[in-house]
Amino acid sequence: MNRHSSSSTHDQVRTVGVEEELLLVDAETGAPRSVASEVLRVARRHGDTEAGAGEAGGSVGPEMQEQQVETDTPAEEHLALLELDLRRWRDKARAAATEAGALILASGTTPLPVRPQTFDSERYAAIAEQFGLTASEQLTCGCHVHVSVDSDDEAVGALDRIRTWLPVLLALSANSPFWQGGDSGYESYRSQAMTRWPTNGPTEIYGSGQAYLDHLRLLVGTGVPLDEGMAYFDARPSRRYPTLEVRVADVCLDPRDAVLVAALARALVETGAREWAQGRPADPTSVAVIRLAMWQAGRHGITGDLLDPKTHRPRPAREVVEQLVEHVGTALRDAGDLVRVEKGVGRVFTRGTGSSEQRRIHAEEGRLDRTVVRLAELT
């Protein structure tokens, strides 16, 4: 975890940056292609693999498998700039992939069958050795939102207070209905695949930055996770940046949906940090109940009921999403994001999530290979 100056208030709008994991697929067959190393060589030649001096974000980089890459954006205060960054770095990844004979696909899972090939690195090889089939079958793509924080204690104070709301972000971002060539029946099957990892899922209530760090060291000390980077929690204080990293969302087909998730994540962190600063206690909901809420969100997305974060009873998804917007309304207004978020929510419920779009295109095409190529064109 980063060490940086501590402050009890956050006078400016928190910055937000986004990491997107993207699949690499064949331009004709839609099948995943193991060309990440080549894509990164092209991107490096274009100067797109490292952020500029003193910058955090703005690059194309490797992920665990050769069939995917990751992009990250600079930290921004304004959502309009964040959307431009997301589109720009997708375009840079697309250009590099094209030179390597592939397309990029923003999908939480690959619709077509795949045998992942681990990216050539010592760490990924060690993970593959330790975790066997879990690692060798792992090919999922998430959207990770980094929200700036003022201290480790503030990061954990916010983390303790946002965890019951994170299933709603998963529901809004759901974009992985297919798995190994068939319909999974889930809106986000990526969220199911991630539960194979022993460190995935909701967090406990920690109370302080030191308590979180002690817990993380305890986990690594068991020898099961190889390092702190394997803390695949729904949200976590970043090890690299002074941010709280919200990791629960699928990568979104539409960049506007990624911006919506980022806006709500920032507002959740701001709201949670304010509650922490005011001494308001964190919701004591158990990890087991949050897991059920996360399963419900992954299974149904916004197409059915979600679990109400307050009562833990089924409730129509639209009402739960509106409850989230109300919960973070003051933070959204203070950041100037409320109108954009309300429009974004309306768009998602009118048009559907990425999963809805994937199934709609599949119904039109009748074949997953054609579906993937069309989705890549949309990406």
C-alpha positions in Angstrom: 0.0 0.0 0.0 1.2 3.5 -0.8 2.3 5.8 2.0 1.4 9.4 1.4 0.2 12.5 3.3 -2.8 12.1 5.5 -5.7 14.6 5.5 -9.2 14.4 7.1 -10.8 16.2 4.3 -10.7 16.2 0.5 -11.1 19.8 -0.7 -11.0 19.1 -4.5 -12.9 16.7 -6.7 -11.2 13.3 -6.4 -9.4 12.2 -9.5 -10.5 9.0 -11.2 -8.6 6.7 -13.6 -9.7 3.4 -15.3 -7.9 0.2 -16.2 -9.5 -1.9 -18.9 -8.6 -5.5 -19.7 -9.3 -6.3 -23.4 -9.4 -9.5 -25.3 -7.4 -10.1 -28.5 -9.4 -11.9 -31.2 -9.0 -13.0 -34.8 -10.4 -10.4 -37.3 -12.2 -13.1 -39.3 -13.1 -16.0 -37.0 -13.4 -14.1 -33.7 -11.3 -16.7 -31.9 -9.0 -15.5 -29.2 -5.4 -15.0 -30.4 -2.2 -15.4 -28.4 -0.5 -12.2 -29.8 -0.2 -10.0 -26.7 3.6 -10.0 -26.9 3.5 -8.9 -30.5 0.8 -6.3 -29.8 3.0 -4.9 -27.0 6.0 -4.7 -29.2 4.0 -2.6 -31.7 2.7 -0.4 -28.9 6.2 0.0 -27.5 7.4 1.1 -30.9 4.6 3.7 -30.9 5.6 4.9 -27.4 2.4 3.6 -25.9 3.6 1.1 -23.3 4.7 3.6 -20.6 3.1 6.7 -19.1 5.0 9.9 -19.5 7.4 11.2 -16.9 5.7 11.9 -13.6 2.3 10.6 -14.9 0.2 7.8 -13.6 -1.8 6.1 -16.3 -1.8 6.2 -20.1 -0.4 3.0 -21.5 -1.0 -0.4 -23.0 0.4 -3.3 -21.0 0.4 -7.0 -20.4 -2.2 -9.1 -18.5 -2.0 -12.7 -17.3 -2.8 -14.4 -20.7 -1.4 -13.9 -24.2 -5.0 -13.4 -25.5 -5.4 -10.1 -23.7 -3.9 -6.7 -22.9 -4.6 -3.9 -20.4 -5.0 -0.2 -21.0 -5.0 2.5 -18.3 -6.0 6.1 -18.4 -4.4 9.1 -16.7 -6.2 10.3 -13.6 -8.9 12.9 -14.4 -11.2 15.2 -12.5 -13.7 15.6 -15.3 -15.7 12.7 -16.7 -15.7 14.1 -20.3 -11.9 13.9 -20.3 -12.0 10.4 -18.8 -14.3 9.3 -21.7 -11.9 10.8 -24.2 -9.0 9.0 -22.5 -10.9 5.7 -22.6 -11.6 6.0 -26.3 -8.1 7.1 -27.1 -6.4 4.2 -25.3 -8.8 1.7 -26.8 -7.9 3.2 -30.2 -4.2 2.8 -29.4 -4.7 -0.8 -28.4 -6.8 -1.4 -31.5 -4.1 0.1 -33.8 -1.4 -2.1 -32.2 -3.6 -5.2 -32.4 -4.4 -4.5 -36.1 -0.7 -4.6 -36.9 -0.5 -7.9 -35.1 -3.5 -9.2 -37.2 -6.0 -9.1 -34.4 -9.0 -7.0 -33.1 -9.6 -5.9 -29.5 -12.8 -7.0 -27.8 -14.3 -5.4 -24.7 -16.0 -8.4 -23.1 -15.7 -9.8 -19.6 -15.2 -13.3 -21.1 -14.6 -14.7 -24.6 -17.8 -16.1 -26.1 -15.8 -18.7 -28.1 -13.9 -21.7 -26.6 -10.4 -20.9 -25.6 -7.3 -22.5 -24.1 -5.5 -19.6 -22.6 -1.7 -19.2 -22.9 0.0 -17.6 -20.0 2.0 -14.4 -20.7 5.7 -15.0 -20.4 6.7 -13.6 -17.0 8.2 -15.2 -13.9 5.3 -14.1 -11.7 2.6 -15.4 -14.1 4.4 -18.7 -14.4 4.5 -19.0 -10.6 0.8 -18.3 -10.4 0.1 -20.9 -13.1 2.2 -23.5 -11.1 0.5 -22.7 -7.8 -3.2 -22.5 -9.0 -3.4 -25.1 -11.7 -6.6 -25.2 -13.7 -7.9 -22.0 -12.0 -5.0 -20.1 -13.6 -4.8 -22.1 -16.9 -8.5 -21.4 -17.6 -8.4 -17.8 -16.4 -9.3 -15.4 -19.2 -11.6 -12.7 -17.9 -11.6 -8.9 -18.4 -12.5 -6.4 -15.8 -12.8 -2.6 -15.4 -10.8 -1.3 -12.5 -11.5 2.2 -11.2 -8.9 4.1 -9.2 -10.3 6.9 -7.1 -7.8 9.2 -5.3 -7.6 9.2 -1.5 -5.7 11.3 1.0 -4.4 8.6 3.3 -4.3 4.9 4.0 -6.8 5.4 6.8 -9.2 7.3 4.5 -8.9 4.6 1.9 -9.8 1.9 4.3 -12.5 4.1 6.0 -14.1 4.4 2.6 -13.6 0.7 1.7 -15.4 -0.3 4.9 -18.4 1.8 3.9 -18.8 1.0 0.1 -18.7 -2.7 0.2 -22.4 -3.4 0.4 -23.0 -1.2 -2.7 -20.5 -2.8 -5.0 -22.8 -5.5 -6.4 -24.9 -2.7 -8.0 -21.8 -1.6 -10.0 -21.4 -5.2 -11.2 -25.0 -5.3 -12.3 -24.7 -2.1 -14.3 -21.5 -3.3 -16.0 -22.5 -6.9 -16.7 -20.9 -7.9 -20.0 -20.0 -11.6 -20.0 -23.0 -13.8 -20.8 -21.0 -16.4 -22.8 -18.4 -19.0 -21.6 -16.6 -21.6 -23.6 -18.9 -21.4 -26.6 -22.3 -21.4 -24.8 -24.7 -19.1 -23.0 -23.8 -19.2 -19.3 -27.2 -18.1 -18.1 -25.5 -15.3 -16.3 -25.3 -11.6 -17.1 -21.7 -11.6 -15.7 -20.1 -15.0 -15.9 -16.8 -13.3 -15.3 -17.9 -12.7 -11.7 -18.4 -16.4 -11.3 -15.1 -17.3 -12.8 -13.3 -14.9 -10.5 -14.7 -16.7 -7.4 -12.3 -19.6 -8.1 -9.5 -17.5 -6.7 -9.1 -17.8 -2.9 -8.6 -14.1 -2.4 -11.5 -12.9 -4.5 -14.7 -11.3 -3.1 -15.9 -8.9 -0.5 -13.7 -7.5 2.3 -14.2 -7.5 6.1 -14.5 -4.3 8.0 -11.0 -3.2 9.0 -11.3 0.1 10.7 -7.8 1.4 9.8 -5.1 1.3 7.2 -2.8 -0.6 9.6 -5.5 -3.2 10.3 -5.9 -3.7 6.5 -2.2 -4.0 6.0 -1.9 -6.5 8.9 -4.7 -8.6 7.4 -3.0 -8.5 3.9 0.3 -9.6 5.4 -1.5 -12.4 7.2 -3.0 -13.7 4.0 0.3 -13.6 2.1 2.0 -15.2 5.1 -0.2 -18.3 4.6 1.7 -19.0 1.4 -1.5 -19.4 -0.6 -1.5 -16.0 -2.5 2.0 -15.5 -3.9 2.0 -11.7 -3.1 -0.1 -8.7 -2.2 -1.0 -8.3 -5.9 -3.1 -11.4 -5.6 -5.5 -9.7 -3.2 -8.3 -9.9 -5.8 -10.8 -8.2 -3.6 -13.9 -6.4 -4.9 -12.1 -3.2 -3.9 -8.7 -2.6 -2.3 -6.3 0.2 -1.5 -3.9 0.3 -4.5 -0.3 -0.8 -4.0 1.0 1.6 -6.7 -1.0 4.8 -6.4 -2.7 6.8 -3.7 -6.1 5.4 -4.7 -8.8 3.1 -3.7 -9.2 0.6 -6.5 -12.8 -0.6 -7.2 -12.4 -3.9 -9.1 -15.8 -5.4 -9.3 -17.0 -4.3 -12.7 -16.8 -6.2 -16.0 -15.0 -4.4 -18.8 -17.8 -2.5 -20.6 -18.7 -2.8 -24.2 -19.7 0.9 -24.4 -17.1 3.3 -23.0 -19.9 5.5 -21.7 -20.9 2.6 -19.4 -17.3 2.5 -18.0 -17.6 6.3 -17.3 -20.9 5.7 -15.5 -19.3 3.0 -13.3 -16.3 5.3 -12.7 -18.6 8.2 -11.7 -20.5 6.0 -9.3 -17.3 4.5 -7.9 -15.9 8.0 -7.2 -19.2 9.1 -5.6 -19.2 6.0 -3.4 -15.6 6.6 -2.3 -16.4 10.3 -1.6 -19.5 9.4 0.4 -17.8 6.7 2.3 -14.8 9.0 3.1 -17.2 11.7 4.4 -19.0 9.1 6.6 -15.7 7.9 7.9 -14.5 11.5 8.7 -17.8 12.1 10.5 -17.3 9.0 12.6 -20.3 7.2 11.2 -20.0 3.5 11.7 -19.7 1.1 8.7 -22.6 -1.1 7.8 -21.9 -4.4 9.6 -23.3 -6.7 6.9 -21.4 -10.0 6.7 -19.2 -11.1 3.9 -21.5 -14.0 3.3 -24.5 -11.8 2.7 -22.5 -9.5 0.3 -21.4 -12.6 -1.6 -25.1 -13.5 -2.1 -25.8 -10.0 -3.4 -22.8 -10.3 -5.7 -24.0 -13.6 -7.0 -27.5 -12.1 -7.6 -26.0 -9.2 -9.5 -23.9 -11.5 -11.7 -26.8 -13.8 -12.4 -29.4 -11.2 -13.3 -27.6 -7.9 -13.9 -30.3 -5.3 -14.3 -32.8 -7.8 -15.9 -34.4 -8.9 -12.6 -34.1 -8.3 -8.9 -31.0 -7.2 -7.0 -30.6 -7.4 -3.2 -31.4 -4.2 -1.5 -28.1 -3.1 0.2 -30.0 -2.1 3.3 -32.6 -4.8 3.8 -30.9 -7.6 1.8 -34.2 -8.5 0.3 -34.9 -8.8 -3.5 -36.0 -5.6 -5.1 -36.4 -4.5 -8.8 -32.9 -3.6 -10.2 -34.1 -0.1 -11.3 -35.1 0.8 -7.7 -31.8 -0.5 -6.3 -29.8 1.5 -8.8 -31.9 4.6 -8.1 -31.3 4.0 -4.4 -27.5 4.0 -5.0 -27.8 7.3 -7.0 -29.7 8.8 -4.1 -27.2 7.4 -1.5 -24.3 9.2 -3.3 -26.4 12.1 -4.6 -24.6 14.8 -2.6 -21.2 13.6 -3.9 -22.4 13.5 -7.5 -23.8 17.0 -7.2 -20.6 18.3 -5.7 -18.5 16.8 -8.5 -21.0 18.1 -11.2 -21.7 14.5 -12.2 -25.4 14.0 -11.2 -27.0 14.9 -14.6 -24.5 12.7 -16.5 -25.1 9.8 -14.2 -28.9 10.0 -14.3 -28.7 10.1 -18.1 -26.3 7.1 -18.1 -28.6 5.1 -15.8 -31.5 5.9 -18.1 -29.5 4.8 -21.2 -28.5 1.5 -19.6 -32.0 0.6 -18.6 -33.3 1.7 -22.1 -30.7 -0.1 -24.2 -29.5 -2.7 -21.8 -26.0 -3.7 -20.6 -23.2 -5.2 -22.6 -24.6 -8.6 -21.9 -27.9 -7.6 -23.4 -26.1 -6.3 -26.5 -24.1 -9.5 -26.8 -27.2 -11.7 -26.7 -29.1 -9.4 -29.1 -26.3 -9.6 -31.7 -26.0 -13.3 -31.2 -29.8 -13.7 -31.9 -29.3 -11.7 -35.1 -26.2 -13.6 -36.3 -27.0 -17.1 -35.0 -23.3 -17.8 -34.7 -20.8 -16.9 -32.0 -17.9 -16.3 -34.4 -19.9 -13.6 -36.3 -21.1 -12.2 -33.0 -17.6 -11.7 -31.7 -16.4 -9.9 -34.9 -19.4 -7.5 -34.6 -18.7 -6.9 -30.9 -15.1 -6.2 -31.7 -16.2 -3.6 -34.3 -18.4 -2.0 -31.6 -15.5 -2.0 -29.2 
